[in-house]
Amino acid sequence: NAPTVQGALETAVKAICGEDVRVHGAGRTDAGVHARGQVAHCDIAKHFPPGRFRDGLNAHLRPNPIGVLAADIVPDDFEARFSAIKRHYLYRITNTRANLALDVSRVWRVPRALDADAMHAAAQRLLGKHDFTTFRDTECQAKSPEKTLDQL
């Protein structure tokens, strides 16, 4: 029952096109996770030049902290959820005793000293293809629990 990016986008599309649409995203983020560069699509009947559609969405998205970076016309068989082939995550840790100001909810603050070299060496053991069945939600809709970690 909380506001969502998907809901805000659907409302913006309705304001522009007068159409009720469903926005499909390439993936979902967990609560408290900030997405950047998320790919999404919706099917609309009206034709708009991509730049005008992007600008119209952004005008209707204000004052939400949401921005559409680009819009494009895609083939009819494009499906954001299944056409995406990679995703990247950035986890930020700051090593400081001071409370965070500008990075609250965007950075994990660890007030004690960390051994970044040891953390990096340990993380490299996770590279490669793995079966993440144990970590999947019971209602996960991904085609496979196998994922490949290319870089960590």
Accessible surface in RSA format (square Angstrom, percent):
REM  Atomic radii and reference values for relative SASA: ProtOr
REM  Chains: A
REM  Algorithm: Lee & Richards
REM  Probe-radius: 1.40
REM  Slices: 20
REM RES _ NUM      All-atoms   Total-Side   Main-Chain    Non-polar    All polar
REM                ABS   REL    ABS   REL    ABS   REL    ABS   REL    ABS   REL
RES ASN A   1   214.42 147.9 129.18 124.8  85.24 205.3  47.34 113.9 167.09 161.5
RES ALA A   2    75.24  69.2  56.59  87.3  18.65  42.4  60.88  85.7  14.36  38.0
RES PRO A   3   136.88  99.8 104.24  95.0  32.63 118.6 117.11  96.7  19.77 122.9
RES THR A   4    81.47  57.9  66.44  67.4  15.03  35.8  66.13  88.8  15.34  23.2
RES VAL A   5    86.06  56.6  81.35  73.6   4.71  11.3  81.35  70.7   4.71  12.8
RES GLN A   6    32.54  18.2  28.40  20.8   4.15   9.9  18.73  39.9  13.81  10.5
RES GLY A   7    28.72  35.4   0.00   N/A  28.72  35.4  27.12  74.4   1.60   3.6
RES ALA A   8    20.10  18.5   7.50  11.6  12.60  28.7  15.50  21.8   4.60  12.2
RES LEU A   9    21.56  12.0  21.56  15.4   0.00   0.0  21.56  15.1   0.00   0.0
RES GLU A  10    37.83  21.7  35.01  26.5   2.83   6.7  11.17  21.6  26.66  21.8
RES THR A  11    96.51  68.6  91.07  92.3   5.44  13.0  68.05  91.4  28.47  43.0
RES ALA A  12     1.21   1.1   0.22   0.3   0.99   2.3   0.92   1.3   0.28   0.7
RES VAL A  13     2.19   1.4   2.19   2.0   0.00   0.0   2.19   1.9   0.00   0.0
RES LYS A  14    91.79  44.8  88.50  54.3   3.30   7.9  58.99  53.1  32.80  34.9
RES ALA A  15    57.55  52.9  19.94  30.8  37.60  85.5  31.56  44.4  25.98  68.8
RES ILE A  16    34.86  19.8  13.42  10.0  21.44  51.7  17.83  12.8  17.03  46.2
RES CYS A  17     6.43   4.9   0.00   0.0   6.43  15.1   0.62   1.6   5.81   6.3
RES GLY A  18    57.85  71.3   0.00   N/A  57.85  71.3  28.89  79.3  28.96  64.9
RES GLU A  19    40.13  23.0  35.59  26.9   4.54  10.8  28.47  55.1  11.66   9.5
RES ASP A  20   121.52  85.1  89.51  89.1  32.02  75.7  38.47  90.5  83.05  82.8
RES VAL A  21    25.13  16.5   3.87   3.5  21.25  51.2  12.64  11.0  12.49  33.9
RES ARG A  22   143.09  60.1 134.60  68.6   8.49  20.2  46.35  63.3  96.74  58.6
RES VAL A  23    11.28   7.4   8.15   7.4   3.13   7.6   8.15   7.1   3.13   8.5
RES HIS A  24    57.34  31.3  53.97  37.5   3.36   8.6  31.59  32.6  25.75  30.0
RES GLY A  25    25.39  31.3   0.00   N/A  25.39  31.3  13.12  36.0  12.27  27.5
RES ALA A  26    16.35  15.0  10.64  16.4   5.71  13.0  10.98  15.5   5.37  14.2
RES GLY A  27    22.93  28.3   0.00   N/A  22.93  28.3  16.11  44.2   6.82  15.3
RES ARG A  28   183.52  77.1 155.25  79.1  28.27  67.3  75.87 103.7 107.65  65.2
RES THR A  29    65.06  46.3  37.33  37.8  27.74  66.1  18.48  24.8  46.59  70.4
RES ASP A  30   111.70  78.2 102.99 102.5   8.71  20.6  25.19  59.3  86.51  86.3
RES ALA A  31   109.54 100.7  69.94 107.9  39.60  90.1  82.21 115.8  27.33  72.4
RES GLY A  32    68.42  84.4   0.00   N/A  68.42  84.4  41.96 115.2  26.46  59.3
RES VAL A  33    72.89  48.0  55.61  50.3  17.28  41.6  59.04  51.3  13.84  37.5
RES HIS A  34    97.01  53.0  71.67  49.8  25.34  64.8  57.79  59.6  39.22  45.6
RES ALA A  35    54.11  49.8  18.23  28.1  35.89  81.6  23.49  33.1  30.63  81.1
RES ARG A  36   209.23  87.8 175.44  89.4  33.78  80.4  75.07 102.6 134.16  81.3
RES GLY A  37    57.97  71.5   0.00   N/A  57.97  71.5  28.78  79.0  29.20  65.4
RES GLN A  38    87.15  48.7  58.03  42.4  29.12  69.3  30.73  65.4  56.41  42.8
RES VAL A  39    75.51  49.7  70.25  63.6   5.27  12.7  74.33  64.6   1.19   3.2
RES ALA A  40    44.58  41.0  17.54  27.1  27.04  61.5  17.81  25.1  26.77  70.9
RES HIS A  41    19.98  10.9  11.53   8.0   8.45  21.6  15.08  15.5   4.91   5.7
RES CYS A  42    30.83  23.3  10.60  11.8  20.23  47.5   0.14   0.3  30.69  33.1
RES ASP A  43   113.17  79.3  96.69  96.2  16.47  39.0  41.13  96.8  72.04  71.8
RES ILE A  44    50.10  28.5  22.23  16.6  27.87  67.2  24.88  17.9  25.22  68.4
RES ALA A  45    96.98  89.2  55.57  85.7  41.41  94.2  66.15  93.2  30.83  81.7
RES LYS A  46   109.40  53.4  97.87  60.1  11.53  27.5  65.71  59.1  43.69  46.5
RES HIS A  47   140.12  76.6 110.60  76.9  29.52  75.5  78.32  80.7  61.80  71.9
RES PHE A  48    33.63  16.8  26.41  16.4   7.22  18.8  26.43  16.0   7.19  20.6
RES PRO A  49    61.75  45.0  59.64  54.4   2.11   7.7  61.75  51.0   0.00   0.0
RES PRO A  50    45.05  32.8  41.87  38.2   3.18  11.5  45.05  37.2   0.00   0.0
RES GLY A  51    29.10  35.9   0.00   N/A  29.10  35.9  22.72  62.4   6.37  14.3
RES ARG A  52   156.32  65.6 145.68  74.3  10.64  25.3  56.95  77.8  99.37  60.2
RES PHE A  53    25.39  12.7  24.87  15.4   0.52   1.4  25.39  15.4   0.00   0.0
RES ARG A  54    74.67  31.4  74.67  38.1   0.00   0.0   7.24   9.9  67.43  40.9
RES ASP A  55    77.20  54.1  70.64  70.3   6.56  15.5  29.43  69.3  47.77  47.6
RES GLY A  56    19.42  23.9   0.00   N/A  19.42  23.9  18.74  51.4   0.67   1.5
RES LEU A  57    10.92   6.1  10.92   7.8   0.00   0.0  10.92   7.7   0.00   0.0
RES ASN A  58    34.29  23.6  32.15  31.1   2.14   5.2  15.94  38.4  18.35  17.7
RES ALA A  59    53.80  49.5  38.42  59.3  15.38  35.0  38.59  54.4  15.20  40.3
RES HIS A  60    93.73  51.2  69.77  48.5  23.96  61.3  39.57  40.8  54.16  63.0
RES LEU A  61     1.07   0.6   0.94   0.7   0.13   0.3   1.07   0.8   0.00   0.0
RES ARG A  62   169.50  71.2 152.81  77.9  16.69  39.7  64.29  87.9 105.21  63.8
RES PRO A  63   135.88  99.0 107.59  98.1  28.29 102.8 114.47  94.5  21.41 133.1
RES ASN A  64    65.59  45.2  52.74  51.0  12.84  30.9   3.05   7.3  62.54  60.4
RES PRO A  65   141.49 103.1 100.36  91.5  41.12 149.5 116.71  96.4  24.78 154.0
RES ILE A  66    39.02  22.2  20.16  15.0  18.86  45.5  25.92  18.7  13.10  35.6
RES GLY A  67    52.92  65.3   0.00   N/A  52.92  65.3  24.00  65.9  28.92  64.8
RES VAL A  68    26.78  17.6  18.97  17.2   7.81  18.8  22.83  19.8   3.95  10.7
RES LEU A  69   145.87  81.2 121.03  86.6  24.84  62.4 124.18  87.2  21.70  58.4
RES ALA A  70    77.22  71.0  57.45  88.7  19.76  45.0  57.67  81.2  19.55  51.8
RES ALA A  71    29.14  26.8   8.26  12.7  20.88  47.5  16.23  22.9  12.91  34.2
RES ASP A  72   115.64  81.0  88.59  88.2  27.05  64.0  22.92  53.9  92.72  92.5
RES ILE A  73   112.65  64.1  90.75  67.6  21.90  52.8  94.85  68.3  17.79  48.3
RES VAL A  74    62.44  41.1  45.99  41.6  16.45  39.6  48.16  41.8  14.28  38.7
RES PRO A  75    92.89  67.7  77.73  70.9  15.16  55.1  90.07  74.4   2.82  17.5
RES ASP A  76   156.11 109.4 119.96 119.4  36.16  85.5  43.40 102.1 112.71 112.4
RES ASP A  77   126.82  88.8  96.44  96.0  30.38  71.8  51.58 121.4  75.24  75.0
RES PHE A  78    51.87  26.0  40.83  25.3  11.04  28.7  44.06  26.7   7.81  22.4
RES GLU A  79    47.88  27.5  47.88  36.2   0.00   0.0  21.80  42.2  26.08  21.3
RES ALA A  80     0.34   0.3   0.00   0.0   0.34   0.8   0.16   0.2   0.18   0.5
RES ARG A  81    97.98  41.1  81.15  41.4  16.84  40.1  21.47  29.3  76.52  46.4
RES PHE A  82   105.97  53.0  77.80  48.2  28.17  73.3  81.75  49.6  24.22  69.3
RES SER A  83    47.86  40.4  23.22  31.0  24.65  56.8  18.71  39.8  29.15  40.8
RES ALA A  84    48.23  44.3  17.71  27.3  30.52  69.4  28.84  40.6  19.40  51.4
RES ILE A  85   164.44  93.6 129.32  96.3  35.12  84.6 137.23  98.8  27.21  73.8
RES LYS A  86   136.82  66.7 105.86  65.0  30.95  73.7  69.42  62.5  67.39  71.8
RES ARG A  87   149.73  62.9 123.33  62.9  26.41  62.9  50.16  68.6  99.57  60.3
RES HIS A  88   155.36  84.9 123.15  85.6  32.21  82.4  89.98  92.7  65.38  76.1
RES TYR A  89   131.41  61.4  97.49  55.5  33.92  88.3  83.75  62.9  47.66  58.7
RES LEU A  90   131.88  73.4 101.10  72.3  30.78  77.4 101.97  71.6  29.90  80.5
RES TYR A  91   175.12  81.8 148.72  84.6  26.40  68.7 120.30  90.4  54.82  67.6
RES ARG A  92   104.96  44.1  94.04  47.9  10.92  26.0  29.95  40.9  75.01  45.5
RES ILE A  93    68.44  38.9  36.39  27.1  32.06  77.3  36.39  26.2  32.06  87.0
RES THR A  94    38.95  27.7  35.46  36.0   3.48   8.3  14.12  19.0  24.82  37.5
RES ASN A  95    77.40  53.4  45.46  43.9  31.94  76.9  28.75  69.2  48.66  47.0
RES THR A  96    43.23  30.7  36.18  36.7   7.05  16.8  26.06  35.0  17.17  26.0
RES ARG A  97   201.50  84.6 180.72  92.1  20.78  49.5  65.92  90.1 135.58  82.2
RES ALA A  98    65.05  59.8  52.27  80.7  12.78  29.1  63.14  88.9   1.92   5.1
RES ASN A  99   125.71  86.7 102.77  99.3  22.94  55.2  27.60  66.4  98.12  94.8
RES LEU A 100    43.29  24.1  25.32  18.1  17.97  45.2  27.09  19.0  16.20  43.6
RES ALA A 101    86.84  79.8  58.23  89.9  28.61  65.1  66.09  93.1  20.75  55.0
RES LEU A 102   167.05  93.0 146.18 104.6  20.88  52.5 149.43 104.9  17.63  47.4
RES ASP A 103    46.69  32.7  45.62  45.4   1.07   2.5   1.27   3.0  45.42  45.3
RES VAL A 104    82.00  54.0  76.34  69.1   5.66  13.6  77.52  67.4   4.49  12.2
RES SER A 105    82.27  69.5  51.65  68.9  30.63  70.6  39.72  84.6  42.55  59.6
RES ARG A 106   135.74  57.0 114.30  58.3  21.44  51.0  34.17  46.7 101.57  61.6
RES VAL A 107    19.31  12.7   2.90   2.6  16.40  39.5   6.30   5.5  13.00  35.3
RES TRP A 108   164.11  65.9 156.57  75.8   7.54  17.7 139.00  74.1  25.11  40.7
RES ARG A 109    77.48  32.5  62.75  32.0  14.73  35.1   7.57  10.4  69.91  42.4
RES VAL A 110     3.87   2.5   3.33   3.0   0.54   1.3   3.87   3.4   0.00   0.0
RES PRO A 111    59.62  43.5  50.26  45.8   9.36  34.0  50.40  41.6   9.23  57.4
RES ARG A 112   161.41  67.8 154.47  78.7   6.95  16.5  70.69  96.6  90.72  55.0
RES ALA A 113    99.87  91.8  67.44 104.1  32.43  73.8  72.90 102.7  26.97  71.5
RES LEU A 114    60.47  33.7  34.80  24.9  25.68  64.5  38.46  27.0  22.02  59.3
RES ASP A 115    90.32  63.3  77.11  76.7  13.22  31.3  36.78  86.6  53.54  53.4
RES ALA A 116    72.68  66.8  64.98 100.3   7.70  17.5  66.06  93.0   6.62  17.5
RES ASP A 117   120.94  84.7 113.80 113.3   7.14  16.9  33.18  78.1  87.76  87.5
RES ALA A 118    53.89  49.5  41.44  64.0  12.45  28.3  49.28  69.4   4.61  12.2
RES MET A 119    82.39  42.7  72.36  47.9  10.03  23.9  76.04  64.7   6.35   8.4
RES HIS A 120   108.51  59.3 102.77  71.4   5.74  14.7  70.55  72.7  37.96  44.2
RES ALA A 121    62.91  57.8  51.28  79.1  11.62  26.4  56.40  79.4   6.51  17.2
RES ALA A 122    62.05  57.1  51.51  79.5  10.54  24.0  55.69  78.4   6.36  16.8
RES ALA A 123    23.07  21.2  19.89  30.7   3.18   7.2  22.78  32.1   0.29   0.8
RES GLN A 124    59.07  33.0  48.58  35.5  10.49  25.0  35.06  74.6  24.01  18.2
RES ARG A 125   204.64  85.9 175.85  89.6  28.78  68.5  61.45  84.0 143.19  86.8
RES LEU A 126    97.10  54.1  97.10  69.5   0.00   0.0  97.10  68.2   0.00   0.0
RES LEU A 127    65.17  36.3  48.41  34.6  16.76  42.1  48.60  34.1  16.56  44.6
RES GLY A 128    29.40  36.3   0.00   N/A  29.40  36.3  28.44  78.0   0.96   2.2
RES LYS A 129   138.23  67.4 110.50  67.8  27.74  66.0  59.17  53.3  79.07  84.2
RES HIS A 130    64.56  35.3  57.90  40.2   6.65  17.0  44.57  45.9  19.98  23.3
RES ASP A 131    87.98  61.6  60.33  60.0  27.65  65.4  28.56  67.2  59.42  59.3
RES PHE A 132    58.16  29.1  58.16  36.0   0.00   0.0  58.16  35.3   0.00   0.0
RES THR A 133    79.64  56.6  72.29  73.3   7.35  17.5  67.22  90.3  12.42  18.8
RES THR A 134   122.33  87.0  90.94  92.2  31.39  74.8  64.36  86.4  57.97  87.6
RES PHE A 135   161.35  80.7 127.20  78.8  34.15  88.9 133.62  81.0  27.73  79.4
RES ARG A 136    77.35  32.5  53.56  27.3  23.79  56.6  20.77  28.4  56.59  34.3
RES ASP A 137   100.63  70.5  81.73  81.3  18.90  44.7  37.83  89.0  62.81  62.6
RES THR A 138   142.18 101.1 101.56 103.0  40.61  96.8  89.98 120.9  52.20  78.9
RES GLU A 139   144.70  83.1 126.89  96.0  17.81  42.4  49.24  95.2  95.46  77.9
RES CYS A 140    50.39  38.1  24.27  27.1  26.12  61.4  10.27  26.0  40.13  43.3
RES GLN A 141   128.10  71.6 103.08  75.3  25.02  59.6  40.97  87.2  87.13  66.1
RES ALA A 142    41.01  37.7  19.27  29.7  21.74  49.5  30.21  42.5  10.80  28.6
RES LYS A 143   177.75  86.7 134.82  82.7  42.93 102.2  95.50  86.0  82.25  87.6
RES SER A 144    42.58  36.0  41.44  55.3   1.14   2.6  33.50  71.3   9.08  12.7
RES PRO A 145    36.50  26.6  35.18  32.1   1.32   4.8  36.43  30.1   0.07   0.4
RES GLU A 146    80.11  46.0  68.56  51.9  11.55  27.5  10.81  20.9  69.30  56.6
RES LYS A 147    96.99  47.3  93.68  57.5   3.30   7.9  68.72  61.9  28.27  30.1
RES THR A 148    77.40  55.0  52.66  53.4  24.74  59.0  37.53  50.4  39.87  60.3
RES LEU A 149    55.57  30.9  51.91  37.1   3.66   9.2  53.67  37.7   1.89   5.1
RES ASP A 150    99.09  69.4  67.23  66.9  31.86  75.3  35.47  83.5  63.62  63.4
RES GLN A 151   155.74  87.1 135.08  98.7  20.66  49.2  42.81  91.1 112.93  85.6
RES LEU A 152    85.11  47.4  51.88  37.1  33.23  83.5  79.55  55.9   5.57  15.0
END  Absolute sums over single chains surface
CHAIN  1 A    12505.7       9610.3       2895.4       7016.4       5489.3
END  Absolute sums over all chains
TOTAL         12505.7       9610.3       2895.4       7016.4       5489.3
